[in-house]
């Protein structure tokens, strides 16, 4: 029994190109190309939908808080979704951590 047959017998199946490392670069390049094609096809619509949803949420939060001048624990308690908007008004990379500590609301 050769090595390939032994691997198949132990594992039941042979993953694609496991025994052909000389094919790996071409397979990786093809995989990246397929992902890029998928991304370029679906990402614009997904991004547009997400942006529209976020714009609506921000507009609502700004309108109901007087452009953030009338923030109160009561408003935040009745609209916890505003916390996401507030997070992004600070430094976004650290905003989630800092406002996440406001857990009494």
Secondary structure, DSSP 4 states (H G I P E B T S, - for coil): --HHHHHHHHHSS--TTTT-GGGHHHHHHHHHHHHHHHHHHHHHHHHHHHHHHHHHHHHHHHHHTTTTTS--HHHHHH-TTHHHHHHHHS-HHHHHHHHHT----
